[in-house]
């Protein structure tokens, strides 16, 4: 939780050419100067540090003939300097500070505990519907009434307790326990082969076993039947066949990796928007000029002020960054294509046969003008039994 305080006290971004980055960082190490972020962009090196450190570092670099320029100042001190002629801004900041540090009559934070399936956001929405939200006057809250409303309106909460600890509402809930749905028990069913293979062994079977170890079966062949002959004549007896039938199977996998592919490259153009969050209200106080790029990644982060003891205040900074990129055609060499093909083949085999035991595999590779092709024939021992219902006339 450093960024809101950094913005509160301000920081300065310094710029130099990339070839001087090592010398400047070494000076920071020797003098014990602390900097926050550093990055390279378009042949330049940037680093952020406090205004005091920036002044000392610029003076030191000037003595040693190292070019170090101030790119921009950030934070409340910079804003105050920029808008020093506007008295309203200073008054607003003073009012904000007074409300922030001296208000203790409203709910500042709501903590939710005990939820597993229900998210914190869903619990907070239920509380909001029932009259409790961040910013609500503590003196007007009747926690007993709110608890009853939540239990009446929510189908997922079976018990709730709300305790006010200062300006923090501790909410503990218990969720409604769902009874797992039982699989429908079929009256009669066979086990058939899901794929071709050679029978290795059977496990925990129930029903009329129709195969023996060493038999070769095709997809759809009967493995364990659910019908029995009646030795006394009359109708067949039936059951729902169950169990596992393990067979030695073969599978073919093919992975093709093209040499040319599309790659996302960031241009370095970033549009930043900052919002001040106060309870549930947001006020934009900073933003680059211009519209968002047509192709960009948007990163939205929210950071709240956290006091000693783990108390989080409903005051923070929301930062939205729009990072422009362009899609370019790139190429990979044969070595990279081979490595990527082997990785994708492993993923494909694990997803196709999650419970089978790999016995052996034979791989062949081929090169074309456009791609690297990797083929694999793998031998597994896996359960091939699949349930197929038997339709009995007169019984639904």
N, C-alpha and C positions, 0 to 999 in steps of 0.2 A: 504494500500500500504506500508506495513512494511517489507516484506521479502526481496526485493532487497536491501534496506538500511541495513538490518541485515547482508546480505551477504557482503555488501560493507565494513562494519566496523567489521564484524566477530563476532562469538559467539562460546561458548565452551559447549560440552555435558558432564555432570557429571553423575557418576554412584555410587550407593550404594545398599545394600541389602534392600529388600522391607520392612523389619521390622523397619528400621530406617527412613522411609519416613516421618512419622508424626513429629519426632523430628527435622528433617532438615527443613521441611516446617515451623515449629513453629519458628525456628531461623531466617528464611527469613522474617517472619512477624514481629518479634521483632526488627530486625535491619533494616527493610525497604529495603531488597534486592529484586530487581525485577528480576523475571525469566520469560522466554518466554513460553516454553512448558514443560509439565511433563507427564510421562506415565510409566506404569508397563509392564515388559516383562520378562518371564521366571524367576520369583523370584527376579528380580532386579527392582530398581526404577531409572528412568532417568529424568533429567531436564536440560534445555538449558538456558544459561544466557551469559551476556557479559564477555569477558576475565577478566576485572577488578573485576566484581562481583564474578566470579569463583575463582579468587585468594584469595579474602577476605573470601569467604565461606569455601574454603578448609582449610585455616589457622584456622578459628574459629572451624571447626569440629575437626581438629587435637588437639586443646586445650582441647576439651571435649571428646576425645576418640571415635569419630564417624568416621567410615570408609567412606571416600568420595574420589573417584578416578576420574581423567580426562579421559573420554572415547575417545574423539576426538575433534579437533578444526576444525571449518568450516569458510569459508569466504575468502575474498581477503587477509587479513593479514596472514592467515594460508598458503594460496597458495604462497604468496611472500616468507614466511619463508622456505617453502618446496623447492621452486625453486629459492632460493636466488642466486645460482651460474649461473643462466641462465639470462643473461642481456636482451635478446630479449623479454622476458615476461614483464619486467619492462618498456622497451621502448614502447611495444604495449599498455600497460595500460596508459602510459602518452599520447600517440597519441589518444587513445580512449577518455580520459578525455578532451583533447583539442577539439576534434570534438564534443563531447557531450555538452560542455558548451559555446563554442564560434561560433558554426556554426549557422547562421541565414539565409542562402541563399537557403534552401531547405524546402519543405513541411514536417513538423514534424507530423502533425495529420490532419485527415479529419473527420469532424462531420456531420452527416446526420440527418436532421429533416424533419417532415412532412410525413414520410412514415408510412403506416399501414399494408397493404397487402404485400408490397415489403419489404424484409428484408434489413438490413444494408449491409450485405455481397453482396446481388445482386446489390445494388446501387454502392458499391465500385468496383464491377467487371465491371459494365458499364463504370464507370469513368476510370478504368484502360484501357479498350479497346479504350477509346477516348483520352488517353494521360495524364491523371492525376492520380498520385499515390503517396503514401508516399515516400519521397526521391527525388521527381522530382524538378528540379531547378525552383525556383519561377520566376526568370527573364525571363524564356523561356515559361512560361505558358500564353496562350491567353484564358482567361475564357469564352469570348464570343464564340469563335470557339468551345471550348469543350462543352458548353451548347447546341449549335446547333447540334453537332454530337450525343450527348446523345438523343436529341429529335428525330433525324432521325432513330437511331438504335434501340431505345427501344420502345416496344409496350405497356409498362406499365406505362411510365412516360409522363405526358402531359405538365408539366412546371417545369423548374429547374433554380435555381439562385446560383451562386458560388461567395462567397465573401472571399477574403484573409484578415485575421486579424493576422498580424505578420506572424508567420510560421504555422498558423492553417487555414485550408480551411473550411469555414462554407458553407455547401451545403443544400439548402432547396428545396424540391420537392413537386409536386402535382401528385397524381396518376390518371390514366385514370379510370373514373367511369364506372363500368360495369352495363349494364342494366340487371336486373334480368330476367331470363327466366320464362315466364308464363306457367303455367301448361296447357297442351292440353285440350281444352274443348270438351268433348265427345258429340256426337249428341244424343245418347240415352243410358241410363244406369239405372240399378236397384241398390238398396241397399240391400245386403243380410247379413245374420248373420255370423260373423267371428267365433263364437263359440256358444255353447248351453247356454241357460239361460232363465230367466223369466222376461218379459218386465216390467220395472218400469215407464219410462216416455220417451217422445220424445221431441226433441229440434230443432227448426229452420228447419223443414222438408219441402221439395219441392218434389211433386210427388204424386202418388197414394198410400196412406198409407194402408198397407195390414195386420197390426197387431193392437191389442188393449192392453191396460194396463192389466197385469195379464196373458197374453198368454205365453205359454211355447214354445220356438222355438229350433230347432236343427241347427247345423252348416250347412250353405248353404241355409236355408229357406229364402224366400222373406220377406223383411221388408217394403220397400217402392219401388213401381214399377215406371218405367219410361214410361209405355204405358197406354193410356186412350182409352176407347171405344168411337167411334164417334157416337153420338146420331142420326146423319143424315144419318148413313150408310156409307159404303165405308171403306177406310183404317183407321187404328188406328192413333191416335195422339201420338207423343212421345216427351219425354223430358229427361234431365239428372237428375235423382233423387239425392237429396242432403239432408244433415241434420245429426243429431246424434240420435241414439236409444240406450238408457241406459237400461241395463238388470242386473238382479242379477245372478251372475255366481259363479262357484266353480272351484278352481284350486288345484292341488296336487303338493307339493314340497317335495323333498327328498335330504338330505345332509348326506354324509358319511365321517367321519373323522377317518382315520387309526391311530392306536396307534404308529406304527413305521413310521418314515419319514426320508428323507435325509436332513442333516443339513450341511451348509457351515461353516467350522472352519478355521480361519486364523492361520498360523503356526508362524507368527512373522518374517518370512524371507521377506525382502523388498529390491528390487533392484531399486536404484534411479539413474536417469539420469537428468542432468541439462544442459540447453542450454542458451547461451547468445543471445538475440534477438537485432539486430541493424537494424532498418528500416525493410526490409523484409528478411533479411538474418539471419540464425541461425548457431551458432558455439557451438559444444558440448565441455564443459570444465570440466565436472565431470561425473563420472559414476562408479558404482560398477562393479567389475569383475564378469564374468560369464554370462551365457545366461538367458533369462527370464524363469521363471518356466513354466511348462506345463499347470498347472491350476492356474490362477492368475486373479485378478482384476486390471485393469490399470486405474490409475487416472492421467489425464493430465491437468495441470493448467498453466495458463499464467498470469503473473502480470507485468504490465507496471509501470514505474516511473511517478508519478503524481506530478506536481508542484503546488505551491500556485495559486489559481484562477481557479483550475479545468483543467489546461492544461495537457494533457497526452502526454508524449514523446514516440516516437517509439523505446524506449529502455527498455528492461525488462528481466525477467528471466522466462524461461519455464521449469517446473519441471514435469518429468514423473516418477510415482511410480508404480512398478509392485509388488503387494501384493499377495504372495503365499497363497493358501488355499487348504484344502483337504475336500472331501465330506465324511461325516461319517453318520452312521445310528444312529438316536436318538429315544428316546421314550417319549411320553407325557402321563401324568396321566389322569384319568377320568375327573377330574375337569377342566383341560385345554382343553380336548376334547369337553366337554359340552359348554364351553365359546366360543371356535372357531366355533362349529357347529351353535350356535345361531347367531353369527356374520355373517357367510356365508349364513345362511337362510335369514337374513334381506337383505343382498346384492342381493341375488337371487330374492326375492320377489319384491324389488324395480326395478330391471332391467326388470323383466318379465311384471310387471303391473306398468308402470310409471305414468299413468293418472287415474287409477282406485281408488275408495274409498274403503278401507278395512272395512268390516262390522264385521266380526268375524273370528276367526281361532281356530282350534283344533289341538293340537300337541301330538304326541306319540313318545316315544324314546325306543330304544332297544339296548342291548349290545351283541356283538359277541366276539369271541376270538381275532379278529383282528381289530375291528373298533367300533365306536359309531355311531349309525344311528338315525337321527332325521327326522321324517316325519310330514308334516303339511298339513291340508286341510283348505284352506282359502276361505272365501266368500267375493266377491267384488260386487260393483255396478260400471259398466264400459260401455263405448260406444262400442257396438259390430257391428256397421254398417260398411260394406265394400262395396266399389263400384265395380260393375261388369258390363262391357259394354254389350249392347244389339246389336247383329249383325242384321242389316236390309238389306234385299236382295236388291241389286242394288245400295247400297250406301257404299262407301269405308270409 
